[in-house]
Amino acid sequence: MHESFLSLQTGLISVIVDANKAYESRGPAGMKATLKRLSITILICFGIVSAYAQIPNPQADGMQQPSLFSPSSPVSVSSPDNVQPPTVSSAVRQLLDFKESDIKFPLPRLLELLRDRKHEGWVLAAYPDPKTSQPLIGAGVSLDLPAREHVQHDPLNPRQFIEPSSAEIWQAAGLDPDRLRRILDEYNEHLADWQTKRFRKAIGVLPAQITDEEANSLLRVAAIQAIVNAKAYCRNFDQLSASQQMAMGQLVYQMGINLEEFSQFLHLVNRDSVGASDFSSAQRSDGEYWRNVQLSLVQSQWARLYRVRAASVIAMLNPRYEDNPSGAERSIKGILHPAIVRGHRARTGASLHFASYTRHRGSAAHRRSARLRSR
């Protein structure tokens, strides 16, 4: 390239000299052919100069030109279009893809109920489950639950259960995984020093390990999981009223896989239909039908142990609940009986966080919940 440019430069100078001689010897007529040569040479030279200016100089500023195959070749910076997102499981993807428009009730209303002390409560530090000593936080969200399989036993329900691990719930809430590990390490130190009973007495004075906003994010993800699984329990979930959908979500949030033990309740809710298309508007508003559904829960040991919470949840199954919520709840309280439990439990009642250990444990939880089945 350098040689070509110098050659053209020399040729240009030569043409200019020739043009001058031609003018002196032959006048204007003799310059015509010479000027034509000069124009062509100038155009060619201009084109080469333009192309040359666009070629980077590998020796500029003392830099060496990298080899295409050299290990030291610069790596191109990824653009936003080719940045790969963090790997997420299919369960987490379902949680992230959830749309509030897919349910009839306001999701914030369910979160508000679960935060209430009559339901799950609200603690911003890891604390022990009263039965299993497993760590919980916020509104009873487990911190050490492994992912597990939850088989769909209803061949007429195409929806599948999702049971992500606590780490995946944490991830879906947008929280730092290293922070979860630190919280669990600190929790295990406290549990070793205090044991469960003393640890639970200190719940009210534990320093916060997460903010209200972070606890709300965790609760939202856990509630969405409960809603997804409520659809897997109830074939006709989409046809239920807003309050009925909320009741199903609360039941699953509290009991998780142990809701399968309430076979009579699920049998009535699904009504042996072949699909959602058979769940007519008449059934949706049938007072006697839903009264039987409610009674299947009223007669359970769960309702007797958790009378306040149970009355609130069971009342929402009334198809006319929205017309008179307080009246629907009073109606259920009037037929609830206290649990038949001897000794200290009879005086103090069951623990607030029964839902935590039944929802988050395995076979042992199944055995415990079997004793709470409807009779």
Sequence and secondary structure as in RCSB ss.txt:
>XXXX:A:sequence
MHESFLSLQTGLISVIVDANKAYESRGPAGMKATLKRLSITILICFGIVSAYAQIPNPQADGMQQPSLFSPSSPV
SVSSPDNVQPPTVSSAVRQLLDFKESDIKFPLPRLLELLRDRKHEGWVLAAYPDPKTSQPLIGAGVSLDLPAREH
VQHDPLNPRQFIEPSSAEIWQAAGLDPDRLRRILDEYNEHLADWQTKRFRKAIGVLPAQITDEEANSLLRVAAIQ
AIVNAKAYCRNFDQLSASQQMAMGQLVYQMGINLEEFSQFLHLVNRDSVGASDFSSAQRSDGEYWRNVQLSLVQS
QWARLYRVRAASVIAMLNPRYEDNPSGAERSIKGILHPAIVRGHRARTGASLHFASYTRHRGSAAHRRSARLRSR
>XXXX:A:secstr
 HHHHHHHHHHHHHHHHHHHHHHHHH HHHHHHHHHHHHHHHHHHHHHHHHHHTS  TTGGG     TT TTS  
    TTT       HHHHHHHT  GGGSSS HHHHHHHHHSTTTT  EEEEEE TTT  EEEETTEESS      
    TT         HHHHHHHTT  HHHHHHHHHHHHHHHHHHHHHHHHHTGGG   SS HHHHHHHHHHHHHH
HHHHHHHH TTGGGS HHHHHHHHHHHHHHGGGGGG HHHHHHHHTT SSGGGS HHHHT HHHHHHHHHHHHTB
HHHHHTHHHHHHHHHTTSTTGGG HHHHHHHHHTT       THHHHH   TTHHHHHHH  HHHHHHHHTTSB 
